[in-house]
Amino acid sequence: MHDTSDFIRSQGYAVVENFVSPETCDRLRKAVLRLHSEDNDNYGKKFLYDIGQEGFVINIGDRDPAFQELLNDFPAAGVVEDLLDGEAALYLFQGVIVPPGGGIGAYPWKWHCDLFHVTKMLGGEEFIPGVNVLLFVDHVDDRNGGTWLAPGSQGMDESQIAIGDTAYQKEGEFQLVAPKGAAVFFNPLMWHCAGANHTDQPRCAVKMLCVRDWMLPQMDYAQSISDEVLQGYNDRAKKLLGHGPAIIRRSFDHDPEHKTSGVAAE
Ligand SMILES: O=C(O)CCC(=O)C(=O)O
């Protein structure tokens, strides 16, 4: 664990193989694709494209037991809690699909960093505000859209970083090659992008982006996981979902009609 944490501290990222078993990958992949097709049916592909959500499956922790099991096991816990000093909370928990023909340069797949409200290094060069844990449930490489990373770009803004939205390699950007079941951990302030998928199969991943629990998550999981599903989570997962002591961001009461489980701000 410490080797991985140290590697992330010094390089900004680390790849961990055998993060989950091939059988777990198959279950997760199936669930991502099922929910994606459900979303397309419910909202329409064009609508999802227009709001920049094409290929993202949201609130998965409420929608299929495979994701609940993953979060209960959370094989990244040791590293994430080590890097975030025990303050980890989920900022995003979602399925990520790069469709055939999609990927780098194809909207919405552009070079970016993840914390849209934090673009500069906080608290000095050494401070790590979050860890993106991206689990590949497919083997990834340059054919199907392995993730591109730009180590060293943490905290740079657009004017400082010479990355375009086309596939080119310059100054250390590189594309990950990783076996099915591997996860890449990286500082979410590092610029990155899904690669281009030249195959005829969707490339699937599960994203578990954790941040310090005093940061506002992109989605309020304490609100969006139903009471019934919440009961199936263990204490560590509940804390990751925002049911920990750091609840100052919660502002809604429990709403039995909508089956939400928010905790009122104190
Ligand atoms: O799916 C990928 O390869 C990259 C995902 C991504 O851009 C992200 O997690 O923010």
Ligand as a Chemical Component Dictionary entry (heavy atoms), coordinates in Angstrom:
data_LIG
# 
_chem_comp.id                   LIG 
_chem_comp.type                 NON-POLYMER 
_chem_comp.pdbx_formal_charge   0 
_chem_comp.three_letter_code    LIG 
# 
loop_
_chem_comp_atom.comp_id 
_chem_comp_atom.atom_id 
_chem_comp_atom.alt_atom_id 
_chem_comp_atom.type_symbol 
_chem_comp_atom.charge 
_chem_comp_atom.model_Cartn_x 
_chem_comp_atom.model_Cartn_y 
_chem_comp_atom.model_Cartn_z 
_chem_comp_atom.pdbx_ordinal 
LIG O1 O1 O 0 -12.336 7.003  -19.173 1  
LIG C1 C1 C 0 -11.216 7.502  -19.241 2  
LIG O2 O2 O 0 -10.278 6.963  -19.827 3  
LIG C2 C2 C 0 -10.981 8.841  -18.612 4  
LIG C3 C3 C 0 -12.062 9.165  -17.656 5  
LIG C4 C4 C 0 -11.998 10.572 -17.247 6  
LIG O3 O3 O 0 -11.771 11.443 -18.012 7  
LIG C5 C5 C 0 -12.227 10.882 -15.858 8  
LIG O4 O4 O 0 -12.300 9.992  -15.015 9  
LIG O5 O5 O 0 -12.339 12.087 -15.538 10 
# 
loop_
_chem_comp_bond.comp_id 
_chem_comp_bond.atom_id_1 
_chem_comp_bond.atom_id_2 
_chem_comp_bond.value_order 
_chem_comp_bond.pdbx_ordinal 
LIG O1 C1 DOUB 1 
LIG C1 O2 SING 2 
LIG C1 C2 SING 3 
LIG C2 C3 SING 4 
LIG C3 C4 SING 5 
LIG C4 O3 DOUB 6 
LIG C4 C5 SING 7 
LIG C5 O4 DOUB 8 
LIG C5 O5 SING 9 
# 
